[in-house]
Amino acid sequence: MCGIVAYLGSKDAYPILINGLYKLEYRGYDSAGVALIDNKLSVYKTKGKVSKLDKFVEDKNTNGFIGIAHTRWATHGEPNKENAHPHYSMNKKIAIIHNGIIENYPTLKEELKGRGYRFDSETDTEVLANLIEDVMHNESCSLQDAVLIALNQVVGAYALVVISEEEPDMLIAARKGSPMVIGIGDDDYYIASDATPIIEYTKNVVYMNDEEIAILKKGQPLKIKTIANQDKTPYVQELEFNLNTLEKGGYEHFMLKEIYEQPSSIRDSLRGRLRAKEGVVSLGGIVDFEQKIVHANKIIMIACGTSWHACLVGEYLFEDLARIPVEVEYASEFRYRNPIITENDVVIAVSQSGETADTLAAIDLAKEKGATVLGVCNVVGSSISRATHAGSYTHAGPEIGVASTKAFTAQVTVLTMMALRMAQLKGTIPTSRFMQILHEMEAIPDKVEEVLNDGGVAQMIAEKYKDATNFLYLGRGYNFPVALEGALKLKEISYIHAEGYPAAEMKHGPIALIDKNMPVVFIATNNVIYEKVVSNIQEVKARNGKVIAIVTKGDKVVRGLADYVIEIPETEDMLVPLLASIPLQKLAYYIAVMRGCNVDQPRNLAKSVTVE
Ligand code: F6R
């Protein structure tokens, strides 16, 4: 987590850095800081959000054509001013920003203390700053060499940028396990955790690889080396996304904008891949691996959080359609187990950011065991997209709101297309049925539009239940992952405790929670287990629980039982998650707003979880 930005060139660095930090605030907002060189190196930092830093520096000298800046999600040390980045080295000549964790920092710190170094913070990063100073001093070497030598002593993960008052026309960046992009302008350089702060200045970027160091010197071409000191040729790519996608576009929050973008984000996921009339569904990125998937012993899907919920939908889809056994694993658990994986297994890693540390580690483990590993990522060029053998992008566009919405529906869209294609290749689905699902899939974006235009029902229900302290979300079959996702959305942005359960499991425990104060959200759409879910609703009503139900348009039975219903259009059961998740996103959004919560930046969370 943490967002880093750096600039070197002929423009004023501060406005570029602070705007970059605002764009990266989704990666953490515990504290923020900036370091600039205007003859002298100055570091300014504050606890709290980027706006506090911006205010704090109003009366300070923010001149300079080189600088680094950071917005933090605390790992080592509480989120106070001392622990905020950038960190000076002890002689105050060097400043560093860092995203990641230096695992052997306690040992390094003790050694440095023994050599007389003092520390102002509890962070692992300050240790690195002093280690670089120490190397420079002992070896009488340049900043570039000192960073290289220091990093060879470090165990852990990092994306970092270092500047020195003694070499004021140079940025040194390094990456291992945390993302970093370099933007190449006409006569300037930009560095950031992702491309969003860079895009307005240049479209030419280099995504750094693990164990690489970049040397950016004014007026000189970009140099990249490995930390083993071998020269590499920088691979310059052109960025494709549009600046407008990074703005709120008239919406009060990114989350709301992203919820409303879903008709178009799903369309973008489908574009060029699904052509119902021709009976074609094809994902270019995995074409070479189709036979591998079709003949797989089993598929293992790995992910975290919302992406894990998308995998659960994927499990049902692959089993139903392609008859391939699927296991869905939390990446964080999988990486520390001794999972049974063979070369005949296919692992599908699903991630919006493509940077989630646990998912990356799980990918490494699966690769070590010889499995084929495919990725389903949203962020183009992200670490996961590059660590996997192949994959398909979700093409949902940048997701800025911390709570994932359009990325989830895009992930489900891609997994549905994959499962359909495998079913077609494997011959596990009659052609007429295949065609029917393809047509229905093509109609989903319009149906999502219909769901979004709910005439204010979600808002009205939010008003009614905004003060509840607990919520239960229940669904069965394809609607079980939707229940989990609905509960996660509510708890992460409104801080109301919410649990998702398979509806039939209610009687094995959660039913004890039900009383007149407990809102229970049922996803009770028309399917083969509809009657069973109706019985579960009756069980809740018999205990005076309040029922909010997502139902298929025209439903009468549940309408007669529930306190509130939200209708969604009729569709294939397997496509219901694409529609039913949307009112739950809206419900969570409105409840959070009514409770005065910061929906785009909920407390303690960050958009990409690049630490364990
Ligand atoms: C919830 C949410 C998180 C992420 C999880 C995985 O709204 O956004 O649960 O889904 O941190 O992140 P990615 O998909 O980037 O790997």
Boltz pocket constraint, residues with backbone or C-beta under 6 A from the ligand:
constraints:
  - pocket:
      binder: B
      contacts: [[A, 304], [A, 305], [A, 306], [A, 307], [A, 308], [A, 350], [A, 351], [A, 352], [A, 353], [A, 354], [A, 355], [A, 356], [A, 359], [A, 402], [A, 403], [A, 404], [A, 405], [A, 488], [A, 489], [A, 492], [A, 606], [A, 607], [A, 608], [A, 609]]
      max_distance: 6.0
